[in-house]
Amino acid sequence: MVYDTGETAIFGTRDMAKHSHGSMDIRDQEKTFNAFVTWVTRSVIAIVVALVLLALING
């Protein structure tokens, strides 16, 4: 990646895209993150239940 510093870079000049903070649509990322957190939460609950059952059975 070449940043525009006002000088010619080794690979030539490249103009970076202009970005304004907070303008990106992040609905897909939020949906994916929420699905991941839900999956992790359910997995941890299932593991804890399995461990408790194993402890009761082998008690």
MMTF fields as JSON, N, C-alpha, C and O atoms, coordinates in Angstrom:
{
  "mmtfVersion": "1.0.0",
  "mmtfProducer": "UNKNOWN",
  "numBonds": 235,
  "numAtoms": 236,
  "numGroups": 59,
  "numChains": 1,
  "numModels": 1,
  "chainsPerModel": [1],
  "groupsPerChain": [59],
  "chainIdList": ["A"],
  "bondAtomList": [4, 2, 8, 6, 12, 10, 16, 14, 20, 18, 24, 22, 28, 26, 32, 30, 36, 34, 40, 38, 44, 42, 48, 46, 52, 50, 56, 54, 60, 58, 64, 62, 68, 66, 72, 70, 76, 74, 80, 78, 84, 82, 88, 86, 92, 90, 96, 94, 100, 98, 104, 102, 108, 106, 112, 110, 116, 114, 120, 118, 124, 122, 128, 126, 132, 130, 136, 134, 140, 138, 144, 142, 148, 146, 152, 150, 156, 154, 160, 158, 164, 162, 168, 166, 172, 170, 176, 174, 180, 178, 184, 182, 188, 186, 192, 190, 196, 194, 200, 198, 204, 202, 208, 206, 212, 210, 216, 214, 220, 218, 224, 222, 228, 226, 232, 230],
  "bondOrderList": [1, 1, 1, 1, 1, 1, 1, 1, 1, 1, 1, 1, 1, 1, 1, 1, 1, 1, 1, 1, 1, 1, 1, 1, 1, 1, 1, 1, 1, 1, 1, 1, 1, 1, 1, 1, 1, 1, 1, 1, 1, 1, 1, 1, 1, 1, 1, 1, 1, 1, 1, 1, 1, 1, 1, 1, 1, 1],
  "groupList": [{"groupName": "MET", "atomNameList": ["N", "CA", "C", "O"], "elementList": ["N", "C", "C", "O"], "formalChargeList": [0, 0, 0, 0], "bondAtomList": [1, 0, 2, 1, 3, 2], "bondOrderList": [1, 1, 2], "singleLetterCode": "M", "chemCompType": "L-PEPTIDE LINKING"}, {"groupName": "VAL", "atomNameList": ["N", "CA", "C", "O"], "elementList": ["N", "C", "C", "O"], "formalChargeList": [0, 0, 0, 0], "bondAtomList": [1, 0, 2, 1, 3, 2], "bondOrderList": [1, 1, 2], "singleLetterCode": "V", "chemCompType": "L-PEPTIDE LINKING"}, {"groupName": "TYR", "atomNameList": ["N", "CA", "C", "O"], "elementList": ["N", "C", "C", "O"], "formalChargeList": [0, 0, 0, 0], "bondAtomList": [1, 0, 2, 1, 3, 2], "bondOrderList": [1, 1, 2], "singleLetterCode": "Y", "chemCompType": "L-PEPTIDE LINKING"}, {"groupName": "ASP", "atomNameList": ["N", "CA", "C", "O"], "elementList": ["N", "C", "C", "O"], "formalChargeList": [0, 0, 0, 0], "bondAtomList": [1, 0, 2, 1, 3, 2], "bondOrderList": [1, 1, 2], "singleLetterCode": "D", "chemCompType": "L-PEPTIDE LINKING"}, {"groupName": "THR", "atomNameList": ["N", "CA", "C", "O"], "elementList": ["N", "C", "C", "O"], "formalChargeList": [0, 0, 0, 0], "bondAtomList": [1, 0, 2, 1, 3, 2], "bondOrderList": [1, 1, 2], "singleLetterCode": "T", "chemCompType": "L-PEPTIDE LINKING"}, {"groupName": "GLY", "atomNameList": ["N", "CA", "C", "O"], "elementList": ["N", "C", "C", "O"], "formalChargeList": [0, 0, 0, 0], "bondAtomList": [1, 0, 2, 1, 3, 2], "bondOrderList": [1, 1, 2], "singleLetterCode": "G", "chemCompType": "PEPTIDE LINKING"}, {"groupName": "GLU", "atomNameList": ["N", "CA", "C", "O"], "elementList": ["N", "C", "C", "O"], "formalChargeList": [0, 0, 0, 0], "bondAtomList": [1, 0, 2, 1, 3, 2], "bondOrderList": [1, 1, 2], "singleLetterCode": "E", "chemCompType": "L-PEPTIDE LINKING"}, {"groupName": "ALA", "atomNameList": ["N", "CA", "C", "O"], "elementList": ["N", "C", "C", "O"], "formalChargeList": [0, 0, 0, 0], "bondAtomList": [1, 0, 2, 1, 3, 2], "bondOrderList": [1, 1, 2], "singleLetterCode": "A", "chemCompType": "L-PEPTIDE LINKING"}, {"groupName": "ILE", "atomNameList": ["N", "CA", "C", "O"], "elementList": ["N", "C", "C", "O"], "formalChargeList": [0, 0, 0, 0], "bondAtomList": [1, 0, 2, 1, 3, 2], "bondOrderList": [1, 1, 2], "singleLetterCode": "I", "chemCompType": "L-PEPTIDE LINKING"}, {"groupName": "PHE", "atomNameList": ["N", "CA", "C", "O"], "elementList": ["N", "C", "C", "O"], "formalChargeList": [0, 0, 0, 0], "bondAtomList": [1, 0, 2, 1, 3, 2], "bondOrderList": [1, 1, 2], "singleLetterCode": "F", "chemCompType": "L-PEPTIDE LINKING"}, {"groupName": "ARG", "atomNameList": ["N", "CA", "C", "O"], "elementList": ["N", "C", "C", "O"], "formalChargeList": [0, 0, 0, 0], "bondAtomList": [1, 0, 2, 1, 3, 2], "bondOrderList": [1, 1, 2], "singleLetterCode": "R", "chemCompType": "L-PEPTIDE LINKING"}, {"groupName": "LYS", "atomNameList": ["N", "CA", "C", "O"], "elementList": ["N", "C", "C", "O"], "formalChargeList": [0, 0, 0, 0], "bondAtomList": [1, 0, 2, 1, 3, 2], "bondOrderList": [1, 1, 2], "singleLetterCode": "K", "chemCompType": "L-PEPTIDE LINKING"}, {"groupName": "HIS", "atomNameList": ["N", "CA", "C", "O"], "elementList": ["N", "C", "C", "O"], "formalChargeList": [0, 0, 0, 0], "bondAtomList": [1, 0, 2, 1, 3, 2], "bondOrderList": [1, 1, 2], "singleLetterCode": "H", "chemCompType": "L-PEPTIDE LINKING"}, {"groupName": "SER", "atomNameList": ["N", "CA", "C", "O"], "elementList": ["N", "C", "C", "O"], "formalChargeList": [0, 0, 0, 0], "bondAtomList": [1, 0, 2, 1, 3, 2], "bondOrderList": [1, 1, 2], "singleLetterCode": "S", "chemCompType": "L-PEPTIDE LINKING"}, {"groupName": "GLN", "atomNameList": ["N", "CA", "C", "O"], "elementList": ["N", "C", "C", "O"], "formalChargeList": [0, 0, 0, 0], "bondAtomList": [1, 0, 2, 1, 3, 2], "bondOrderList": [1, 1, 2], "singleLetterCode": "Q", "chemCompType": "L-PEPTIDE LINKING"}, {"groupName": "ASN", "atomNameList": ["N", "CA", "C", "O"], "elementList": ["N", "C", "C", "O"], "formalChargeList": [0, 0, 0, 0], "bondAtomList": [1, 0, 2, 1, 3, 2], "bondOrderList": [1, 1, 2], "singleLetterCode": "N", "chemCompType": "L-PEPTIDE LINKING"}, {"groupName": "TRP", "atomNameList": ["N", "CA", "C", "O"], "elementList": ["N", "C", "C", "O"], "formalChargeList": [0, 0, 0, 0], "bondAtomList": [1, 0, 2, 1, 3, 2], "bondOrderList": [1, 1, 2], "singleLetterCode": "W", "chemCompType": "L-PEPTIDE LINKING"}, {"groupName": "LEU", "atomNameList": ["N", "CA", "C", "O"], "elementList": ["N", "C", "C", "O"], "formalChargeList": [0, 0, 0, 0], "bondAtomList": [1, 0, 2, 1, 3, 2], "bondOrderList": [1, 1, 2], "singleLetterCode": "L", "chemCompType": "L-PEPTIDE LINKING"}],
  "groupTypeList": [0, 1, 2, 3, 4, 5, 6, 4, 7, 8, 9, 5, 4, 10, 3, 0, 7, 11, 12, 13, 12, 5, 13, 0, 3, 8, 10, 3, 14, 6, 11, 4, 9, 15, 7, 9, 1, 4, 16, 1, 4, 10, 13, 1, 8, 7, 8, 1, 1, 7, 17, 1, 17, 17, 7, 17, 8, 15, 5],
  "groupIdList": [1, 2, 3, 4, 5, 6, 7, 8, 9, 10, 11, 12, 13, 14, 15, 16, 17, 18, 19, 20, 21, 22, 23, 24, 25, 26, 27, 28, 29, 30, 31, 32, 33, 34, 35, 36, 37, 38, 39, 40, 41, 42, 43, 44, 45, 46, 47, 48, 49, 50, 51, 52, 53, 54, 55, 56, 57, 58, 59],
  "secStructList": [7, 7, 7, 7, 7, 1, 1, 7, 7, 6, 6, 7, 7, 7, 7, 7, 7, 7, 7, 7, 6, 6, 7, 1, 7, 7, 2, 2, 2, 2, 2, 2, 2, 2, 2, 2, 2, 2, 2, 2, 2, 2, 2, 2, 2, 2, 2, 2, 2, 2, 2, 2, 2, 2, 2, 2, 2, 2, 7],
  "xCoordList": [0.853, 0.0, 0.902, 1.874, 0.577, 1.374, 0.523, -0.584, 1.037, 0.321, 0.767, 1.939, -0.163, 0.138, 0.745, 0.052, 2.036, 2.724, 3.094, 3.824, 2.589, 2.927, 4.175, 4.519, 4.848, 6.046, 5.769, 4.81, 6.59, 6.446, 6.997, 8.134, 6.18, 6.597, 7.41, 7.555, 7.929, 8.746, 7.947, 8.474, 6.695, 5.861, 5.039, 4.108, 5.331, 4.554, 3.559, 3.476, 2.819, 1.847, 0.518, 0.105, -0.138, -1.477, -2.327, -1.908, -3.485, -4.393, -5.209, -5.806, -5.221, -6.023, -7.478, -7.745, -8.405, -9.812, -10.1, -9.549, -10.94, -11.336, -12.324, -13.234, -12.145, -13.009, -13.461, -12.659, -14.752, -15.256, -15.726, -16.459, -15.301, -15.568, -17.064, -17.806, -17.497, -18.897, -19.791, -21.009, -19.241, -20.079, -20.211, -20.984, -19.472, -19.491, -20.692, -21.05, -21.313, -22.435, -21.869, -21.219, -22.113, -21.533, -22.595, -22.344, -23.763, -24.827, -24.429, -24.73, -23.751, -23.344, -22.314, -22.37, -21.378, -20.373, -21.025, -20.659, -21.986, -22.679, -23.482, -23.514, -24.13, -24.91, -23.996, -24.334, -22.848, -21.891, -21.347, -21.241, -20.999, -20.472, -21.508, -21.176, -22.755, -23.808, -24.035, -24.26, -23.978, -24.117, -22.953, -23.152, -21.746, -20.574, -20.701, -20.435, -21.101, -21.243, -22.324, -22.157, -23.412, -24.475, -23.961, -24.24, -23.207, -22.655, -21.687, -21.73, -20.83, -19.861, -20.584, -20.236, -21.574, -22.326, -23.01, -22.931, -23.666, -24.349, -23.356, -23.626, -22.228, -21.198, -20.66, -20.492, -20.395, -19.886, -20.925, -20.573, -22.176, -23.24, -23.307, -23.435, -23.221, -23.26, -22.059, -22.202, -20.894, -19.693, -19.825, -19.475, -20.325, -20.496, -21.506, -21.286, -22.606, -23.612, -22.996, -23.22, -22.236, -21.583, -20.62, -20.575, -19.861, -18.923, -19.649, -19.213, -20.753, -21.533, -22.113, -22.08, -22.63, -23.173, -22.082, -22.306, -20.91, -19.809, -19.409, -19.1, -19.418, -19.058, -20.107, -19.755, -21.374, -22.428, -22.397, -22.615, -22.128, -22.109, -20.903, -21.022, -19.752, -18.549, -18.37, -17.456, -19.243, -19.179, -18.83, -18.745],
  "yCoordList": [-1.164, 0.0, 1.232, 1.303, 2.174, 3.393, 4.56, 4.765, 5.324, 6.478, 7.724, 7.864, 8.621, 9.865, 10.851, 11.388, 11.079, 12.011, 13.288, 14.129, 13.427, 14.604, 14.391, 15.229, 13.271, 12.963, 11.75, 11.015, 11.545, 10.379, 9.165, 9.173, 8.129, 6.917, 6.042, 6.354, 4.965, 4.058, 3.516, 3.409, 3.176, 2.588, 3.634, 3.263, 4.89, 5.952, 6.512, 6.041, 7.492, 8.096, 7.385, 7.011, 7.204, 6.618, 7.504, 7.888, 7.816, 8.626, 7.712, 6.734, 8.046, 7.295, 7.757, 8.909, 6.856, 7.223, 8.134, 7.947, 9.09, 9.985, 9.252, 8.584, 9.377, 8.687, 9.667, 10.397, 9.664, 10.477, 9.526, 8.572, 9.794, 8.914, 8.762, 9.744, 7.507, 7.228, 7.094, 7.007, 7.075, 7.029, 5.619, 5.411, 4.655, 3.31, 2.528, 2.639, 1.74, 0.891, -0.382, -1.173, -0.583, -1.715, -2.703, -3.479, -2.688, -3.595, -5.062, -5.875, -5.411, -6.799, -7.236, -8.359, -6.347, -6.675, -6.85, -7.754, -5.989, -6.101, -7.394, -8.05, -7.763, -8.995, -10.204, -11.121, -10.212, -11.306, -11.387, -12.477, -10.244, -10.228, -10.733, -11.51, -10.305, -10.759, -12.263, -12.938, -12.792, -14.233, -14.979, -16.036, -14.441, -15.055, -15.065, -16.085, -13.948, -13.87, -14.844, -15.491, -14.952, -15.893, -17.326, -18.121, -17.659, -19.003, -19.328, -20.425, -18.4, -18.618, -18.784, -19.664, -17.958, -18.041, -19.402, -20.033, -19.848, -21.142, -22.292, -23.27, -22.18, -23.218, -23.315, -24.414, -22.18, -22.178, -22.773, -23.539, -22.439, -22.995, -24.508, -25.236, -24.989, -26.437, -27.137, -28.232, -26.528, -27.123, -27.185, -28.193, -26.117, -26.097, -27.15, -27.845, -27.276, -28.297, -29.685, -30.538, -29.918, -31.233, -31.514, -32.636, -30.527, -30.723, -31.01, -31.852, -30.314, -30.544, -31.963, -32.66, -32.388, -33.747, -34.785, -35.784, -34.563, -35.495, -35.55, -36.62, -34.415, -34.389, -35.129, -35.827, -34.987, -35.674, -37.188, -37.978, -37.573, -39.004, -39.693, -40.802, -39.039, -39.662, -39.395, -39.931, -38.567, -38.142, -39.206, -38.97],
  "zCoordList": [0.0, 0.0, 0.0, 0.752, -0.83, -0.922, -0.459, -0.957, 0.491, 1.0, 0.264, -0.086, 0.033, -0.663, 0.325, 1.189, 0.189, 1.074, 0.338, 0.863, -0.872, -1.655, -2.5, -3.333, -2.284, -3.044, -3.914, -3.677, -4.899, -5.753, -5.014, -4.544, -4.918, -4.222, -5.168, -6.35, -4.646, -5.453, -6.63, -7.737, -6.406, -7.436, -8.177, -8.892, -8.045, -8.671, -7.681, -6.547, -8.088, -7.179, -7.313, -8.41, -6.195, -6.156, -5.264, -4.172, -5.722, -4.926, -4.023, -4.474, -2.76, -1.8, -1.916, -2.259, -1.629, -1.643, -0.454, 0.63, -0.662, 0.428, 1.319, 0.83, 2.61, 3.562, 4.632, 5.213, 4.873, 5.978, 7.071, 6.807, 8.289, 9.422, 9.649, 9.67, 9.819, 10.117, 8.907, 9.063, 7.706, 6.513, 5.935, 5.001, 6.471, 5.917, 6.432, 7.605, 5.562, 5.946, 6.576, 5.893, 7.868, 8.583, 9.056, 9.978, 8.448, 8.881, 8.734, 9.608, 7.626, 7.422, 8.467, 8.97, 8.789, 9.804, 11.178, 11.928, 11.506, 12.786, 12.856, 13.897, 11.753, 11.707, 11.899, 12.648, 11.233, 11.367, 12.785, 13.347, 13.369, 14.733, 15.726, 16.622, 15.58, 16.49, 16.367, 17.372, 15.148, 14.954, 15.601, 16.199, 15.485, 16.104, 17.629, 18.266, 18.21, 19.665, 20.143, 21.177, 19.411, 19.768, 19.719, 20.617, 18.665, 18.523, 19.656, 20.213, 19.993, 21.072, 22.406, 23.194, 22.662, 23.913, 24.046, 25.1, 23.003, 23.046, 23.18, 23.878, 22.526, 22.63, 24.057, 24.586, 24.672, 26.05, 26.994, 27.891, 26.81, 27.659, 27.486, 28.47, 26.243, 25.992, 26.623, 27.167, 26.558, 27.157, 28.675, 29.289, 29.276, 30.738, 31.169, 32.16, 30.442, 30.771, 30.647, 31.505, 29.607, 29.422, 30.572, 31.076, 30.987, 32.099, 33.408, 34.194, 33.64, 34.853, 34.825, 35.839, 33.703, 33.599, 33.812, 34.494, 33.239, 33.451, 34.932, 35.455, 35.589, 37.003, 37.835, 38.785, 37.495, 38.239, 37.994, 38.912, 36.767, 36.424, 37.067, 37.588, 37.03, 37.57, 39.055, 39.68, 39.62, 41.009, 41.937, 43.142]
}
